[in-house]
Amino acid sequence: MPINGVDKKNHSDILTFEQIYEIIYLLSELGINKVRLTGGEPLVRKGIVKFIDRINSIKTIEDLAMTTNGQLLYKYAEDLKNAGLKRLNISLDTLDDKKYSEITRGGKLSETLRGIEKAKNLGFDKIKLNVVLIGGFNDDEIDSFVNITRSENIDVRFIELMPIGECSEWSLDNFISTSKIIEKCNELEPIVYDDISSPAKYYKLPNAKGKVGLINPISCKFCKNCNRIRITADGKLKNCLHSDNENDLKLYINDKIKLKEKIVQSVMAKPKEHNLENGDYIKRNMIKIGG
């Protein structure tokens, strides 16, 4: 999170729930059957629970998930579950109170941990913790995160720090390959995971309840199996996270035929792979894209 916060947008500059629903419905007609709501932080948007319930009414949507920082999860977890949310990814880069407050600009670790506990008790299909590896910040906590999977049916996924937006130069100096996880935790054993589109390679400690996932967008590309597209809050369709190529769907939101055409064109133009090794970094910050 930038130290000065983020630039605010007017409501007229972002998609309404009705517009997002129309886009999701069109995508479902085109074969999309998984939807993830992300951010910024999705739980700060008024009416999010009712919106999830409406998405869940689309019969061809088989998997409805959310990525959240967990600060409001305790408050909303039960309502989210009742509305049809199936899975949760929770961004959690440290288990240290002080460091958590620092990296989130004032967040409370205790609130996120309380939300995770409630989500566990409610029985969501899957809970995953997303940990971005940052040299000199949380690389001393690898064992603590891995050990969560011993007794908890929770997947901990370590993600390589990506050079995105204004953090691109800073990230290069603090980059750590996820291979360090394997070096540090030699008990981890690779396991077969049948979803080839998953960005994570999974491992497991002996007799552990949960899994450890390694996501390597930098050291080991998984572009050839990527089947994801992103739609930003301001209506831009991104066919690749690491590309500045964006299609403005708001221009066609009142013309379903044209909107569907533009979506198909964008998906068909999905690049073969990103070019981060050439220093070709995108300008939009990650907090304005979503995970």
C-alpha positions, 0 to 999 in steps of 0.5 A: 500500500502506498504511504500516501494511500490511493487516488480515489475514483468517482462512482461514475468511473467504476463499474456498478454491480449491475454492469459487473453482473452483465459482464460475468453473465456474458463470460459465463455464456462464453464458457467461463465457470470460475469467478474470483472477486478481489480488490483492492479490498472487496469487503469495503464495497457496500452491497458485496454480500448481495452481489455474491448471492446474485452471481451465485444464481448463475447456474453455469458458475461452478466456483465463486471465490474471493481474495481479501486482506481479512480485516473485515472477514470476521464481520462478513464471513457467515453472510459470505458463506450463506450467499454462496461464496465457496473459497477464500484466499487471504493475503497475509505476508507476515505473522508479526503484529508490528510488521503487519501494521507496517506493510498494510499501513495500519492494519491489525493482524489480530483482526485477520487471524480472527477472521481466518478462525471464523472462516475455518469454523464455518467450513469454507471449501478451501482457505488459502493464505497468500504470502508474498516473499520479500527479502529482509522482511518476511524471509525469516518467517518461512518455517512459521508459515509452512508449519501452519499446514501441519495441523490446519487444513489450510494451504499456504502459498508463497508468491514471488515478489513481482515488479509491478507499477511503482514498486518495480525497482524496489521489488528487484532489490527484495526479490527471493525465489520460492526455491528458497522454501524447498532449500529451507524446508527439506521435509516438503515433498512434491505432490501431483495437482490435477489442475494444470491451470493452477499457478502453484506447484504444490508440496506437503509435509509428511502427514500434514493436513494442508499443502504448501504452494509455490507460485513462481511468475519470475523464476519459472513462468507458467504462461502456457497454462494461464487461462485467466483474465482480469476485469478492473474496477474501472472496467478494463479487461486485462488478458495478462497481468504483466501487460499494459494492454487493456480493453475498456469494456465500459465503452460497450457496456450497453451493447451486449453483442459488441461487448461479447465481441470485444471480450472474445477479441481480447481473450484471443489476443492473450499474449504467449508470455510476459517479458519481465526479464527484459524489464518490460514492467506494467505501469498500473499498481497491483492494488488497482488490479487485484490478485 
